[in-house]
């Protein structure tokens, strides 16, 4: 699929909805530097992994010289004592030559995402769960701990402590009660192997946090968790599912499931000078 429009959701509307969701308030342990020209996030240690770097310029819209803006951003990040930072370039990044500028400053592509959307109908496909697998809604401490185990191993994160687990459980139960979010976890032979989350904001279901353990990939785990999230989102009133997926991994599965690609975002790693 390419940039074909959905019946009610054009690319412009889809990207606008995702940008709005990206501005959702963050937990207190995030650090943020925001100006009219850029937004920098310093992610908490509990979330950092090989695929989630600590410091990221999540958007930029520079009107001044990029040399000035770059040095200003680097100065902010230098106080965090990091060896590198990451800068996202999307369809809304300005000036238009930001990508070329970052390459000239030694930037190296560290990640890429496709923006994907699927309009939901009452006929969202029924999940086909492979034999020996079951998919559960995270609704108690047992299922949450199973999902957290998958997240830690799948993303290479440090294990969560008991305080963090308690906080997550409180959040999960609140989201279920208010119909603002949910998570599913898949088991094979009673071992947790895959998980994925969804937040609900009006008619938008935002999919995120999907991961499958390496030894269980290519067994239909991601698809089973995906279809469970789509059905639940539709049941809660969502008319569209939005997400980001890596083109060579989850993006392929999502396109095969009917998602439409609405653009690509590239991330550049830049060493601190």
C-alpha positions as CSV (number, residue, x, y, z in Angstrom):
1,X,0.0,0.0,0.0
2,X,1.1,3.6,-0.5
3,X,-0.3,6.9,0.5
4,X,-3.9,6.1,-0.5
5,X,-6.5,7.9,1.5
6,X,-8.8,6.1,3.9
7,X,-12.5,6.9,3.4
8,X,-12.7,9.3,6.3
9,X,-9.1,9.8,7.2
10,X,-6.8,11.7,4.8
11,X,-3.1,11.6,5.3
12,X,-3.3,15.2,6.6
13,X,-5.9,14.4,9.1
14,X,-4.1,11.2,10.2
15,X,-0.8,13.0,10.7
16,X,-2.5,15.8,12.6
17,X,-4.2,13.4,15.0
18,X,-0.9,11.6,15.7
19,X,0.8,14.9,16.3
20,X,-1.9,15.8,18.8
21,X,-1.5,12.5,20.6
22,X,2.3,13.0,20.7
23,X,1.6,16.1,22.9
24,X,-0.1,14.0,25.6
25,X,1.3,15.0,29.1
26,X,4.3,12.9,30.2
27,X,5.0,11.3,33.5
28,X,7.0,13.3,36.1
29,X,10.2,11.4,35.5
30,X,10.6,12.7,32.0
31,X,12.7,15.8,31.4
32,X,11.6,18.2,28.7
33,X,13.1,21.2,27.0
34,X,10.6,23.0,24.7
35,X,10.9,26.2,22.7
36,X,9.0,27.5,19.7
37,X,11.6,25.8,17.5
38,X,12.1,22.3,19.1
39,X,11.2,19.8,21.7
40,X,13.8,17.7,23.5
41,X,12.9,14.7,25.7
42,X,15.2,13.0,28.2
43,X,13.6,9.6,28.8
44,X,13.8,8.0,32.3
45,X,16.2,5.2,32.9
46,X,13.2,2.7,33.3
47,X,12.4,3.1,29.6
48,X,15.8,3.3,28.0
49,X,16.7,0.3,25.9
50,X,18.8,-0.4,22.7
51,X,15.8,0.8,20.7
52,X,14.9,3.8,22.8
53,X,17.7,6.3,23.3
54,X,17.9,8.6,26.2
55,X,17.8,12.0,24.6
56,X,15.7,12.8,21.5
57,X,14.7,15.9,19.6
58,X,11.2,14.7,18.9
59,X,10.3,17.6,16.6
60,X,11.9,20.8,15.2
61,X,10.6,23.8,13.3
62,X,13.6,26.1,13.2
63,X,13.4,29.6,11.9
64,X,16.9,30.6,12.9
65,X,20.1,29.3,11.4
66,X,20.4,25.5,11.9
67,X,24.0,26.1,13.2
68,X,22.6,28.2,16.0
69,X,19.7,25.8,16.8
70,X,22.0,22.8,16.7
71,X,24.5,24.3,19.1
72,X,21.7,25.4,21.4
73,X,20.2,21.9,21.5
74,X,23.6,20.3,22.0
75,X,24.3,22.7,24.9
76,X,21.1,21.6,26.6
77,X,21.8,17.9,26.2
78,X,25.4,18.2,27.3
79,X,24.2,18.8,30.9
80,X,22.8,15.2,30.8
81,X,26.3,13.8,30.3
82,X,25.4,11.6,27.3
83,X,27.6,10.6,24.5
84,X,25.0,11.2,21.8
85,X,21.6,12.4,21.1
86,X,19.0,11.6,18.5
87,X,17.0,13.9,16.1
88,X,13.8,12.9,14.4
89,X,13.0,14.2,10.9
90,X,9.3,14.0,9.8
91,X,7.1,15.6,7.1
92,X,6.6,18.6,9.4
93,X,10.3,19.2,10.2
94,X,11.5,22.6,9.1
95,X,13.6,23.8,7.4
96,X,13.3,21.3,4.6
97,X,17.0,20.7,4.5
98,X,17.3,19.6,8.1
99,X,18.0,16.1,7.1
100,X,20.9,17.1,4.8
101,X,22.2,19.3,7.6
102,X,22.2,16.5,10.2
103,X,24.0,14.2,7.7
104,X,26.6,16.9,7.2
105,X,27.1,17.2,11.0
106,X,27.9,13.5,11.1
107,X,24.4,12.2,11.7
108,X,23.8,8.5,11.1
109,X,20.3,7.0,10.6
110,X,19.6,5.1,13.9
111,X,15.9,4.3,13.3
112,X,13.0,4.7,10.9
113,X,9.3,4.4,11.4
114,X,6.3,4.4,9.1
115,X,3.2,6.2,10.2
116,X,0.3,3.7,9.7
117,X,-3.4,3.9,10.0
118,X,-6.4,1.5,9.7
119,X,-10.0,2.6,9.7
120,X,-12.0,0.4,12.0
121,X,-15.4,-0.9,11.3
122,X,-17.8,-3.2,13.1
123,X,-16.3,-6.0,11.0
124,X,-12.8,-5.9,12.5
125,X,-11.4,-9.4,11.8
126,X,-11.8,-12.0,14.5
127,X,-8.5,-13.0,16.0
128,X,-7.1,-16.3,14.9
129,X,-5.1,-17.5,17.8
130,X,-2.7,-20.3,16.9
131,X,-3.0,-23.6,18.7
132,X,-1.2,-23.6,22.1
133,X,-1.5,-19.8,22.4
134,X,-3.9,-17.6,24.4
135,X,-4.3,-13.9,24.5
136,X,-5.4,-12.1,27.7
137,X,-6.5,-8.6,28.5
138,X,-4.2,-7.2,31.2
139,X,-6.6,-6.7,34.1
140,X,-4.8,-7.9,37.3
141,X,-1.4,-8.2,38.8
142,X,-0.7,-11.6,37.4
143,X,-1.3,-10.6,33.8
144,X,0.5,-7.3,34.2
145,X,3.6,-9.0,35.6
146,X,3.6,-11.3,32.6
147,X,3.4,-8.4,30.2
148,X,6.2,-6.5,32.1
149,X,8.4,-9.6,31.8
150,X,8.0,-9.6,28.0
151,X,8.7,-5.9,27.8
152,X,11.9,-6.2,29.9
153,X,13.3,-9.1,27.9
154,X,12.1,-8.0,24.5
155,X,13.4,-4.5,24.8
156,X,16.5,-5.2,26.9
157,X,15.3,-3.1,29.8
158,X,16.2,-3.5,33.4
159,X,13.5,-5.4,35.4
160,X,10.9,-3.2,37.1
161,X,11.0,-2.9,40.9
162,X,7.9,-3.5,43.1
163,X,7.1,0.2,43.3
164,X,7.0,0.6,39.6
165,X,4.9,-2.5,39.2
166,X,2.4,-1.2,41.7
167,X,2.2,2.2,39.9
168,X,1.7,0.4,36.5
169,X,-1.1,-1.7,38.0
170,X,-2.9,1.3,39.4
171,X,-2.6,3.0,35.9
172,X,-3.8,-0.1,34.1
173,X,-6.9,-0.6,36.3
174,X,-7.7,3.1,36.0
175,X,-7.4,3.0,32.2
176,X,-9.7,0.0,32.0
177,X,-12.3,1.6,34.3
178,X,-12.3,4.8,32.3
179,X,-12.0,3.1,28.8
180,X,-8.9,5.2,28.0
181,X,-6.4,2.4,27.5
182,X,-5.6,-1.3,27.7
183,X,-2.9,-3.9,27.1
184,X,-3.0,-7.5,25.9
185,X,-0.5,-10.3,26.6
186,X,-0.1,-13.5,24.7
187,X,1.0,-16.9,26.2
188,X,2.4,-20.0,24.6
189,X,2.3,-23.0,26.8
190,X,1.5,-20.7,29.8
191,X,4.7,-18.6,29.1
192,X,4.3,-14.9,28.3
193,X,5.7,-14.2,24.8
194,X,4.1,-11.1,23.4
195,X,2.4,-7.9,24.4
196,X,0.9,-4.7,23.1
197,X,-0.9,-1.6,24.3
198,X,-3.5,0.8,23.1
199,X,-4.7,4.2,24.3
200,X,-8.1,5.6,23.4
201,X,-8.6,9.3,22.7
202,X,-12.1,10.0,21.3
203,X,-12.4,8.1,18.1
204,X,-8.6,7.3,17.9
205,X,-7.0,4.2,19.1
206,X,-3.2,4.6,19.3
207,X,-1.3,1.3,19.2
208,X,2.1,1.2,21.0
209,X,4.4,-0.9,23.0
210,X,4.2,-4.1,21.0
211,X,7.0,-6.6,21.4
212,X,7.4,-10.3,20.9
213,X,10.2,-12.4,22.4
214,X,12.8,-13.4,19.8
215,X,12.2,-17.2,20.2
216,X,8.5,-16.8,19.6
217,X,8.6,-14.6,16.5
218,X,7.1,-15.9,13.2
219,X,4.5,-17.8,15.2
220,X,1.6,-15.4,14.9
221,X,2.0,-13.8,18.3
222,X,2.1,-10.2,17.0
223,X,-0.9,-10.7,14.8
224,X,-2.9,-12.3,17.6
225,X,-2.2,-9.4,20.0
226,X,-2.8,-6.9,17.1
227,X,-6.2,-8.2,16.3
228,X,-7.2,-8.3,19.9
229,X,-6.2,-4.6,20.3
230,X,-8.1,-3.6,17.2
231,X,-11.3,-5.3,18.3
232,X,-11.1,-3.8,21.8
233,X,-10.4,-0.4,20.4
234,X,-13.5,-0.6,18.1
235,X,-15.6,-1.9,21.1
236,X,-14.6,1.3,23.0
237,X,-15.7,3.6,20.1
238,X,-12.5,4.1,18.1
239,X,-13.0,4.5,14.4
240,X,-9.3,4.5,13.5
241,X,-6.1,2.8,14.7
242,X,-2.9,4.8,14.5
243,X,0.6,3.6,15.1
244,X,4.2,3.7,14.0
245,X,6.0,0.6,12.8
246,X,9.5,-0.2,11.5
247,X,9.3,-0.8,7.8
248,X,11.2,-4.1,7.8
249,X,9.5,-5.7,10.9
250,X,6.2,-4.6,12.4
251,X,5.4,-2.3,9.4
252,X,5.3,-5.3,7.1
253,X,2.8,-7.1,9.4
254,X,0.6,-4.0,9.8
255,X,0.5,-3.3,6.0
256,X,-0.5,-7.0,5.5
257,X,-3.2,-6.5,8.1
258,X,-4.7,-3.6,6.0
259,X,-2.9,-0.6,7.4
260,X,-2.1,2.3,5.1
261,X,1.2,4.0,5.1
262,X,1.0,7.8,5.6
263,X,4.7,8.8,5.7
264,X,8.0,7.9,7.1
265,X,10.0,9.4,10.0
266,X,13.8,9.0,10.2
267,X,16.0,9.4,13.3
268,X,19.6,10.5,13.2
269,X,22.2,9.8,15.9
270,X,24.6,12.6,16.5
271,X,27.7,12.4,18.8
272,X,28.3,15.0,21.4
273,X,31.2,17.2,20.3
